[in-house]
Amino acid sequence: MHTLTNDASAASATHRAAATRRQAWGVTAMLTLFMVLNFADKAVLGLVARPAMAELGLTPVQFGFIGSSFFFLFSLSAIAVGLVAHRVSGRWLILVLTLVWAAVQFPILAGGGAGVLLACRIILGAGEGPALPVALHATHGWFPAEDRALPSNLIAIGPTIGAAIAAPLLSWVIASPALGWRWAFGLLGIAGIAWGLAWACIGKDGPYRGGHGASEGGPVASSSTERLRSVPLRRVFGGRMWLAATLAGFSCFWAQGAMTTWVPQYLGGVLGVEPARVGLVYALPWLFGTLLLVVLGFAGRHLMRNGGSARVAVGGLFGASLVVSGACLLWLPHTSGLLAMVLTTVGWGAFLVFPMAPTAVAYAVNPEQRAAVISTLVGVASIGGVLSPAVFGWLVQNAGYVASAGGAGDTALLAQGLNLAFALTGLLLLATGLAAVALVNPERTATLLQAAR
């Protein structure tokens, strides 16, 4: 009888563990879609650049300012939400963020002018600032530390999938005489509401959310990360790993802000891609970034399951990707034709592995501090996204480019301004990528933090 009871208990535990794994991957899939929607909302501005600038009478500097406005409250909201995320149910926090994203799309659809577009982008940025750290924190709550590399990278490919899917679809909507550029925003608003309804039914918090085991019958957290004691956050933020990861993140956000605002114009105006095909070509860097994140996710999981360090499996692979991206963007202004397309794909795709930076940093702190550390990193790093669209716009306008005029001369001026901006971005990515390779070392950082008194 005792043996039968033990067998039944073991079978029940196995069943519960399998159900938990299925639920963990289901939530991960939903959060990947959450990030798909997140970046589609962000990327739409660059796709509507030409018709929006023409209809609203915007100069390159004014359009760049609107692009930068997305990040005005991004940092503050990322940090503020991150500091309380471990005390609030991720299920409801994520739902509120999604509904904010959806709501701000409809005033633009309704015919709002430049001021409305500016205000909506600012509010959208405030709603999207906490998205990545909250999604990563929610995902980490479903997996032990040694298994987080792959689901973290799956969350990270959400933005790249979002742009890859959304760019062709939204380009078709923008080019449609029956719809137009404003309906690109409307479509995203509808998609946000639909996802929110699905999440309200599916989303739940995971058993590793607070660093403890699940409720009765669930898995028990046992990794070294879960056993770390809390340390003063000032020590984390003053450490060289956090600073290196944040500077690398700054360069990624710089490139991301520039990419979502100006790269579609580069494809059409400089490389000569036909308007109807710009969305398809624009999707290539995102697809490359998606594949890179998947490959690095499997590689990182394999390395860590076989005794490798997070320094190599996460931090090293992240930094090396930024080095490759920077080198390609430095080379890009000196090329044309097929080589330029290849360098555009790799250069504007390899830095999209940014979520690996907060994932690496998360290994050095315990779960209750994870959300605050990740959110602060993302919030500070996102300042790069505030600056780059406006700087790009200034460089383009300083070169003499006027959006409303056509002709080869204007195309040459656009190329002149963008090539200088691309070279600046390449240098930034190259330098911070090398710093990340050298300094992002979660194991060493955790040891130093735990030893400090």
C-alpha positions as CSV (number, residue, x, y, z in Angstrom):
1,M,0.0,0.0,0.0
2,H,2.8,2.4,0.9
3,T,4.5,1.6,-2.4
4,L,1.3,2.3,-4.3
5,T,0.9,5.6,-2.6
6,N,4.4,6.6,-3.4
7,D,3.9,5.6,-7.1
8,A,0.7,7.6,-7.3
9,S,2.4,10.6,-5.7
10,A,5.3,10.4,-8.1
11,A,3.0,10.1,-11.1
12,S,0.9,13.1,-9.9
13,A,4.1,15.2,-9.4
14,T,5.3,14.2,-12.9
15,H,1.9,15.2,-14.3
16,R,2.0,18.6,-12.5
17,A,5.5,19.2,-13.7
18,A,4.6,18.5,-17.3
19,A,1.5,20.8,-17.0
20,T,3.7,23.5,-15.6
21,R,6.2,23.2,-18.5
22,R,3.3,23.4,-21.0
23,Q,2.0,26.5,-19.3
24,A,5.4,28.0,-19.1
25,W,5.9,27.7,-22.9
26,G,2.3,28.9,-23.5
27,V,2.9,32.1,-21.5
28,T,6.3,32.5,-23.3
29,A,4.5,32.3,-26.6
30,M,2.0,34.9,-25.6
31,L,4.7,37.2,-24.3
32,T,6.6,36.8,-27.6
33,L,3.4,38.0,-29.4
34,F,3.3,40.8,-26.8
35,M,6.7,41.9,-28.0
36,V,5.7,41.5,-31.6
37,L,2.9,44.0,-31.1
38,N,5.3,46.2,-29.1
39,F,7.7,46.7,-31.9
40,A,5.2,46.9,-34.6
41,D,3.8,49.9,-32.8
42,K,7.3,51.4,-32.6
43,A,8.3,50.7,-36.2
44,V,5.2,52.1,-37.9
45,L,6.5,55.7,-37.7
46,G,9.4,55.0,-40.0
47,L,7.1,53.3,-42.5
48,V,4.7,56.2,-42.7
49,A,7.6,58.8,-42.9
50,R,7.1,60.0,-46.5
51,P,3.3,60.4,-46.6
52,A,3.1,61.7,-43.1
53,M,5.9,64.3,-43.6
54,A,4.2,65.4,-46.8
55,E,0.7,65.6,-45.4
56,L,1.7,67.2,-42.1
57,G,4.3,69.5,-43.6
58,L,7.2,68.2,-41.4
59,T,10.9,69.0,-41.9
60,P,13.5,66.3,-41.3
61,V,14.3,67.9,-37.9
62,Q,10.6,68.0,-36.9
63,F,10.1,64.4,-38.0
64,G,13.2,63.4,-36.1
65,F,11.9,65.1,-33.0
66,I,8.6,63.2,-33.2
67,G,10.7,60.0,-33.5
68,S,12.7,61.0,-30.4
69,S,9.5,61.8,-28.5
70,F,8.7,58.1,-28.2
71,F,11.5,57.9,-25.7
72,F,10.7,61.1,-23.7
73,L,8.9,59.1,-20.9
74,F,10.2,55.7,-21.9
75,S,13.1,55.7,-19.4
76,L,11.0,57.1,-16.5
77,S,8.2,54.6,-16.9
78,A,10.6,51.7,-17.4
79,I,12.3,52.5,-14.1
80,A,9.2,53.4,-12.2
81,V,7.3,50.2,-13.2
82,G,10.3,48.1,-12.7
83,L,10.7,49.1,-9.1
84,V,7.2,47.9,-8.3
85,A,6.9,45.0,-10.8
86,H,7.7,42.3,-8.3
87,R,4.8,43.5,-6.1
88,V,2.2,43.7,-8.8
89,S,0.8,40.7,-10.8
90,G,2.5,40.6,-14.1
91,R,-0.8,39.4,-15.7
92,W,-2.6,42.7,-15.0
93,L,0.4,44.9,-15.4
94,I,1.0,43.6,-18.9
95,L,-2.7,43.9,-19.8
96,V,-2.8,47.6,-18.8
97,L,0.3,48.3,-20.9
98,T,-1.2,46.7,-23.9
99,L,-4.5,48.7,-23.6
100,V,-2.5,51.9,-23.4
101,W,-0.7,51.0,-26.6
102,A,-4.0,50.3,-28.4
103,A,-5.7,53.4,-27.2
104,V,-3.2,55.9,-28.5
105,Q,-3.4,54.6,-32.1
106,F,-7.0,55.7,-32.7
107,P,-6.5,59.5,-32.4
108,I,-4.1,59.3,-35.3
109,L,-6.6,57.2,-37.3
110,A,-9.2,59.8,-36.6
111,G,-7.3,62.6,-38.4
112,G,-5.0,64.1,-35.7
113,G,-2.3,66.5,-36.9
114,A,1.4,66.8,-36.0
115,G,0.6,67.8,-32.4
116,V,-1.7,64.7,-31.9
117,L,1.0,62.5,-33.5
118,L,3.6,63.9,-31.1
119,A,1.4,63.5,-28.0
120,C,0.4,59.9,-29.0
121,R,4.0,58.9,-29.5
122,I,5.0,60.3,-26.1
123,I,2.2,58.3,-24.4
124,L,3.0,55.2,-26.4
125,G,6.6,55.4,-25.3
126,A,5.5,55.7,-21.7
127,G,3.4,52.6,-22.1
128,E,6.1,50.6,-23.9
129,G,9.1,51.6,-21.7
130,P,8.4,48.8,-19.2
131,A,7.5,46.2,-21.8
132,L,10.7,44.4,-22.2
133,P,11.8,44.3,-18.6
134,V,8.3,43.3,-17.5
135,A,8.1,40.6,-20.2
136,L,11.5,39.2,-19.3
137,H,10.7,39.3,-15.5
138,A,7.4,37.5,-16.2
139,T,9.1,34.9,-18.4
140,H,11.9,34.3,-15.8
141,G,9.2,33.5,-13.3
142,W,8.4,30.4,-15.2
143,F,11.9,28.9,-15.6
144,P,14.9,28.1,-13.4
145,A,18.0,30.2,-14.0
146,E,19.8,27.6,-16.0
147,D,17.0,27.4,-18.5
148,R,16.3,31.1,-19.1
149,A,18.6,31.8,-22.0
150,L,16.3,30.2,-24.6
151,P,12.9,31.6,-23.4
152,S,14.6,35.0,-22.9
153,N,15.8,35.0,-26.5
154,L,12.3,33.9,-27.7
155,I,10.9,37.0,-26.0
156,A,13.6,39.0,-27.6
157,I,12.8,37.9,-31.1
158,G,9.3,39.2,-30.6
159,P,10.3,42.7,-31.7
160,T,12.2,41.4,-34.7
161,I,9.2,39.2,-35.8
162,G,7.0,42.2,-35.2
163,A,8.8,44.3,-37.7
164,A,9.3,41.4,-40.1
165,I,5.6,40.7,-40.2
166,A,4.3,44.2,-39.8
167,A,6.5,46.0,-42.3
168,P,5.2,44.3,-45.4
169,L,1.6,44.4,-44.1
170,L,1.7,48.0,-43.0
171,S,3.4,49.0,-46.2
172,W,0.5,47.5,-48.1
173,V,-2.0,49.4,-45.9
174,I,-0.1,52.6,-46.4
175,A,0.1,52.3,-50.1
176,S,-3.6,51.3,-50.4
177,P,-5.7,54.2,-51.9
178,A,-8.7,52.9,-49.8
179,L,-6.8,52.9,-46.5
180,G,-3.6,55.1,-46.3
181,W,-1.0,55.8,-43.7
182,R,-3.4,56.6,-40.9
183,W,-5.0,53.1,-41.1
184,A,-1.6,51.6,-40.3
185,F,-2.0,53.0,-36.8
186,G,-5.7,51.9,-36.6
187,L,-4.8,48.3,-37.5
188,L,-2.3,48.2,-34.7
189,G,-4.8,49.6,-32.2
190,I,-7.3,46.8,-33.2
191,A,-4.5,44.2,-32.8
192,G,-3.6,45.5,-29.4
193,I,-7.2,45.1,-28.1
194,A,-7.4,41.6,-29.5
195,W,-4.2,40.5,-27.8
196,G,-5.3,42.0,-24.5
197,L,-8.5,40.0,-24.5
198,A,-6.6,36.8,-25.1
199,W,-4.0,37.6,-22.4
200,A,-6.7,38.3,-19.9
201,C,-7.8,34.7,-20.3
202,I,-4.4,33.0,-20.6
203,G,-1.8,35.1,-18.7
204,K,-0.6,34.0,-15.2
205,D,2.4,34.5,-12.9
206,G,5.0,31.8,-12.7
207,P,6.3,29.7,-9.8
208,Y,9.7,31.2,-9.8
209,R,8.5,34.8,-9.8
210,G,9.6,35.6,-6.3
211,G,12.5,33.3,-6.0
212,H,10.5,30.6,-4.1
213,G,9.0,27.4,-5.2
214,A,5.6,27.1,-6.7
215,S,2.5,26.6,-4.6
216,E,1.8,23.0,-3.5
217,G,3.0,20.5,-6.1
218,G,5.0,23.0,-8.1
219,P,8.7,23.0,-8.8
220,V,11.1,24.3,-6.2
221,A,13.7,27.0,-7.2
222,S,17.1,25.6,-6.6
223,S,19.6,27.4,-8.8
224,S,22.3,29.6,-7.4
225,T,20.6,32.8,-8.7
226,E,17.5,32.0,-6.6
227,R,19.7,31.6,-3.5
228,L,21.5,35.0,-3.8
229,R,20.7,37.4,-1.0
230,S,19.5,40.9,-1.6
231,V,22.2,43.6,-1.9
232,P,22.0,47.4,-2.0
233,L,21.0,48.5,-5.5
234,R,23.6,51.2,-5.5
235,R,26.3,48.5,-5.6
236,V,24.7,46.9,-8.6
237,F,24.4,50.1,-10.5
238,G,27.9,51.2,-9.6
239,G,29.5,48.0,-10.8
240,R,31.4,47.8,-14.0
241,M,29.2,45.0,-15.5
242,W,26.0,47.0,-15.1
243,L,27.7,50.1,-16.5
244,A,29.1,48.2,-19.5
245,A,25.8,46.5,-20.2
246,T,24.0,49.9,-19.9
247,L,26.4,51.6,-22.3
248,A,26.0,48.8,-24.8
249,G,22.2,49.1,-24.3
250,F,22.5,52.8,-25.0
251,S,24.1,52.1,-28.4
252,C,21.5,49.5,-29.2
253,F,18.6,51.9,-28.4
254,W,20.5,54.6,-30.4
255,A,20.6,52.3,-33.4
256,Q,17.0,51.1,-32.8
257,G,15.6,54.6,-32.6
258,A,17.4,55.5,-35.8
259,M,16.4,52.4,-37.6
260,T,12.7,52.7,-36.9
261,T,12.7,56.4,-37.9
262,W,15.2,56.7,-40.8
263,V,16.2,53.3,-42.4
264,P,13.0,53.0,-44.5
265,Q,13.9,56.4,-46.1
266,Y,17.4,55.1,-46.7
267,L,16.1,52.0,-48.5
268,G,13.8,54.0,-50.7
269,G,15.8,57.2,-51.2
270,V,19.4,56.0,-51.2
271,L,19.3,52.3,-52.3
272,G,16.4,53.0,-54.7
273,V,14.1,50.3,-53.5
274,E,10.6,50.7,-55.0
275,P,8.0,52.1,-52.5
276,A,5.9,48.9,-52.7
277,R,8.9,46.8,-51.8
278,V,10.4,48.9,-49.0
279,G,8.5,47.0,-46.3
280,L,9.7,43.7,-47.6
281,V,13.3,44.8,-47.7
282,Y,13.0,46.6,-44.4
283,A,12.0,43.3,-42.9
284,L,15.3,41.6,-43.8
285,P,17.3,43.1,-40.8
286,W,14.6,42.1,-38.5
287,L,14.5,38.5,-39.9
288,F,18.3,38.3,-39.5
289,G,18.0,39.5,-35.9
290,T,15.3,36.9,-35.3
291,L,17.4,34.1,-36.6
292,L,20.5,35.4,-34.7
293,L,18.6,35.5,-31.4
294,V,17.2,32.0,-31.8
295,V,20.7,30.6,-32.7
296,L,22.3,32.4,-29.8
297,G,19.5,31.3,-27.4
298,F,20.1,27.6,-28.3
299,A,23.8,28.1,-28.1
300,G,23.6,29.8,-24.7
301,R,21.4,27.1,-23.3
302,H,23.7,24.4,-24.6
303,L,26.7,26.1,-23.1
304,M,25.2,26.6,-19.7
305,R,23.7,23.1,-19.5
306,N,27.2,21.8,-20.1
307,G,28.8,23.8,-17.4
308,G,29.6,27.0,-19.4
309,S,29.4,30.4,-17.8
310,A,26.8,33.1,-18.4
311,R,29.7,35.4,-19.2
312,V,30.4,33.4,-22.4
313,A,26.9,32.1,-23.1
314,V,25.1,35.4,-22.7
315,G,27.4,38.4,-22.2
316,G,30.1,37.3,-24.7
317,L,27.7,36.4,-27.5
318,F,25.9,39.7,-26.9
319,G,29.0,41.8,-27.1
320,A,30.3,40.0,-30.2
321,S,27.1,40.6,-32.0
322,L,27.4,44.4,-31.4
323,V,30.9,44.3,-32.7
324,V,29.7,42.7,-36.0
325,S,26.9,45.2,-36.3
326,G,29.2,48.2,-35.8
327,A,31.7,46.9,-38.3
328,C,29.0,46.5,-40.9
329,L,27.6,50.0,-40.4
330,L,31.1,51.5,-40.6
331,W,31.6,49.8,-44.0
332,L,28.1,50.5,-45.3
333,P,28.5,54.1,-46.5
334,H,31.4,53.0,-48.8
335,T,29.4,50.4,-50.7
336,S,26.4,50.1,-53.0
337,G,24.3,47.5,-54.7
338,L,24.1,43.9,-53.4
339,L,26.9,44.4,-50.9
340,A,25.1,47.4,-49.4
341,M,21.9,45.3,-49.0
342,V,23.9,42.6,-47.2
343,L,25.6,45.1,-44.9
344,T,22.2,46.8,-44.2
345,T,20.7,43.4,-43.3
346,V,23.5,42.4,-40.9
347,G,24.4,45.8,-39.6
348,W,20.9,46.8,-38.7
349,G,20.0,43.3,-37.5
350,A,22.9,42.1,-35.3
351,F,22.4,44.7,-32.6
352,L,18.8,43.5,-32.1
353,V,20.2,41.0,-29.5
354,F,20.0,43.7,-26.9
355,P,17.7,41.7,-24.5
356,M,20.6,39.5,-23.9
357,A,22.2,42.3,-21.9
358,P,19.5,42.5,-19.1
359,T,19.3,38.7,-19.2
360,A,23.0,38.6,-18.4
361,V,22.7,41.2,-15.6
362,A,19.8,39.3,-14.1
363,Y,22.1,36.3,-13.3
364,A,23.9,38.4,-10.8
365,V,21.0,39.4,-8.6
366,N,18.2,37.5,-6.8
367,P,14.7,37.4,-8.3
368,E,13.1,40.0,-6.0
369,Q,15.7,42.6,-7.3
370,R,15.6,41.4,-10.9
371,A,12.8,43.6,-12.1
372,A,14.3,46.7,-10.7
373,V,17.7,46.0,-12.1
374,I,16.5,45.1,-15.5
375,S,14.1,48.0,-15.7
376,T,16.7,50.6,-14.6
377,L,19.1,49.2,-17.2
378,V,16.6,49.5,-19.9
379,G,15.4,52.9,-18.8
380,V,18.8,54.4,-18.7
381,A,19.9,52.7,-22.0
382,S,16.8,54.0,-23.8
383,I,18.2,57.5,-23.6
384,G,20.0,56.5,-26.8
385,G,16.6,56.2,-28.5
386,V,15.7,59.7,-27.4
387,L,18.8,61.2,-29.0
388,S,19.4,59.3,-32.3
389,P,16.3,60.2,-34.4
390,A,16.8,63.9,-33.7
391,V,20.5,63.7,-34.4
392,F,19.9,61.8,-37.6
393,G,17.3,64.4,-38.6
394,W,19.8,67.2,-37.9
395,L,22.5,65.6,-39.9
396,V,20.1,65.0,-42.8
397,Q,18.8,68.5,-42.7
398,N,22.3,70.0,-42.3
399,A,23.3,68.2,-45.5
400,G,20.6,70.2,-47.3
401,Y,17.9,67.5,-47.8
402,V,14.3,68.7,-48.2
403,A,11.6,66.0,-47.9
404,S,9.1,67.7,-50.2
405,A,11.5,68.0,-53.1
406,G,12.4,65.2,-55.5
407,G,15.2,64.5,-57.8
408,A,18.7,63.0,-57.8
409,G,20.3,66.0,-56.1
410,D,18.0,65.5,-53.0
411,T,18.8,61.8,-53.0
412,A,22.5,62.6,-52.9
413,L,22.0,65.0,-50.0
414,L,19.9,62.4,-48.1
415,A,22.7,59.9,-48.6
416,Q,25.3,62.3,-47.4
417,G,23.5,63.0,-44.1
418,L,22.6,59.3,-43.5
419,N,26.0,58.0,-44.3
420,L,27.6,60.2,-41.7
421,A,24.9,59.1,-39.1
422,F,25.5,55.5,-40.0
423,A,29.3,55.8,-39.4
424,L,28.7,57.4,-36.0
425,T,26.3,54.6,-35.1
426,G,28.8,52.0,-36.2
427,L,31.6,53.5,-34.0
428,L,29.3,53.5,-31.0
429,L,28.2,49.9,-31.5
430,L,31.8,48.7,-32.0
431,A,33.2,50.4,-28.9
432,T,30.4,49.3,-26.5
433,G,30.4,45.8,-28.0
434,L,34.1,45.4,-27.2
435,A,33.4,46.7,-23.7
436,A,30.6,44.2,-23.2
437,V,32.8,41.3,-24.2
438,A,35.4,42.3,-21.7
439,L,33.2,43.4,-18.7
440,V,29.8,41.6,-18.8
441,N,30.7,38.8,-16.3
442,P,27.6,37.8,-14.2
443,E,29.4,35.1,-12.2
444,R,32.2,37.4,-11.1
445,T,29.8,40.3,-10.4
446,A,27.5,38.0,-8.2
447,T,30.5,36.9,-6.2
448,L,31.7,40.5,-5.6
449,L,28.2,41.6,-4.7
450,Q,27.6,38.8,-2.2
451,A,31.0,39.3,-0.6
452,A,30.5,43.0,0.0
453,R,29.3,44.2,3.3
